[in-house]
Amino acid sequence: MHPYPLESDGQSLQGDYLFRGLKEIGEEVMQCDRGNSFHKTWVYEHFKPDVAIGVGFWADTPELIHAPQEDGVLPVPWFNADGWVANYQDDLNKLPLIVATSNWVKSTYIRDGVKGDNIEVCSIGFDPAVFYPRQKNDPAVLKLREMLEIKEDEKMILTAGGDVTSKGAQEMLQALAKIDKEFPKWKYVCKTMDSFSAKNHGKEEKSLIKELGLDKHKIKYLSEDFSPDFMALLLNACDIYAAPSRLEGFGMIQVEAMACGKPVISINVGGPRDTIVHDKTGFLVDVAHEIKLEKEWVYKHMGFKEKMMIDFPIPKTFAYRADINQLASCTLKLMKDDVLREKMGLNAAKHALENFHYKVIARNMRDLIMRRVFDGNGEKIAQGIKNTVVKKEENGNGLE
């Protein structure tokens, strides 16, 4: 269960890659939208799945957990994180298995009241038929660099996201300002979505560019929704992928960048700690400081009766800021040393293929479910699941 039919957003791709992987390794599987749709009801009643894997986060509990249980299907949520867990802890604690996309996501759920002994980690996959290293003289890549006005002797740095400030673009701008005089031949490409967040943060970014005295012509924005195939071309066109994200539960685009043979500069917290090997596939810079909140709003769509403010006895970390000096040092090192950049890129592509190929992820997910949900004889373990009846075919191990 995920946003379906397939869209270009991360959760939709996350679910689709898992579906394809499970199918290709021989499991009986169907996919459907996680909403309360007619199609999903048909899947439950006709396909009769043993397990419903749901992609989302804790606020999606009614769709990912309650709805399958009402239809007698065992839910296994595959959770991302938005920084905190405000509700449904009791429901989550009763499940035999919750899957988190990273160790940081797991720690966030534990911090906020989920017991943790039922949480396992399974990363998100990528498609190596789409994201792979292309030759430097590939005509499509060269044309893209030409359209972006990247000269042959210039280094292209790329950051991509719904907005780029959340991916650390403001910190990268400050780092580039520190090294601009020593290495002026760079262009910074920021790929955003056409969203309020991107426009709002874009104003901050433009003010910062002016304040830092950077040449605005060296920073280029792309604000369209690109297909995975075109994103793979864009990643191949860059020399360095940079995303010292302020909050990153996993970092799917960072894995895709590595798969395209690009060294990644990120931050040593959150999902990137699980995906990037420091000094081998890229650089993980230290956290300079954390943004903590003493209170926060909750809303009806989070499962509350009304909008209200929740106080935190202990302030919660909601965002991080990367060390600017370390960002500058790592960026300069990669821009100046072509051999190092090439070596890290090769390491990155190998690391991504071996660890994050969608079939590898599918096997990991299947193994988790068989270990935590079913016993060695293929019988379901129903501990802690209230009013849930799951049927298992004698010779089947179908997973939704």
Steps between C-alpha positions, in 0.01 A plus 500: 500500500644832386399801289373315191478504199870579482596863551842666500505568876730305729236294684337386177836390357595340833192279487528423129864391529406265784208357302722436198774349713270262685338391175836441332630286787195274469250634753129527430430871533257774400517876544224751570446850627525535877178707511164343575431421137275257316813346346655433840182330621507278192864408571414399857196294400633340179876471554465431875853612596670369812677830560437859391820706480410868519729786400458824694556642848328484839214736407397250229414243770124498419574401138808284551405319822135538600355437151686170439413376849131565436529275194683226690840578348820534702653848449873560475559876472820611325548837663685814402525785751419870511698566818263378773216263590200678652235226511405132465780368723264242659398368158862479385612320815253216436644413159742207463701697243556862403758570231694827505691638202811578710647459845433869562130453420494208744663711771244778443209262551661360816570850634133586456345203677511194274662214689748415225537125544259452208681746268738376231685702236470452124642757258331627182609359165582649161474375142846433346346494152429872546767622742844393382827676403516631144812582302624858529460545125141372497317734255193535723711595800714743298188669361358539849821662625498727197141608570598571862795706370756284676836551331739211448740620769223576752376269773126455540356451848140381524241507778146373442182490706148634539687805619878516528533689827374191684772308315770733629528746207543805723787329679652408162475862383692611809761231435538602135549862605796390713677325211389715207826692471720190524290303251265729304418258216180347632126512437240406757176347361198487732215278384173573683130430461242765418384536860432761766794372703739536206378851422510609863849364563605627157460855628733420790752341263503802268554735794782279624666492156499879496619523860790261432604691189469195275452540127131415455574371148698213656188372679231352276150384593289231335141492627327217320382148573745274315459129430745256664669455160566873465608529864757229426633712213518805726689303764741374236554857381626618840848449643395507866167436665460710816219462753596577862130474582343670797276196556543179299329177598666306221624695197381316190649754256838465673497124433400568138788748468745236626348250257583746221863500613504833683665572835245635748555767761248470782461535876597248765152450643175341386466271201831596332689325779351172373571561131822697456840359598708794620826552309407221258175583319485861613528717809283527811557833671431563867188662641578860598182543704148371545166679485290396800137578577323513835152476348329424170157502340303183432200474267195287422679321214746373763217320683418773752149630567603858444796722420703567813849564632702222665772585753822297517644446851833443325550710183498290181748538215312590182789596273879502465753737347820373339845634583575765235879479527495123449263540205737749343802275556331188355360686201835661419679166531263333254505789254880520490585128500366329186658167595338498844164598357518221241605244760222596740249490217601145407478395865160665529355319197625163626372566853155601375466200270605250765288640781201690359397321178123462532532119492742510794249712692215262408695203636578691819132590546387142432753362747389746770137403457569128495714531813277735702150415376520131408667210677733253334210293368334794326233544768397851602602640836199711608634648822350834595263525203146562616206370295727400213465170319758423232470197275807327360489268203683172555751558220486878476688785657338788313582847618318821414 
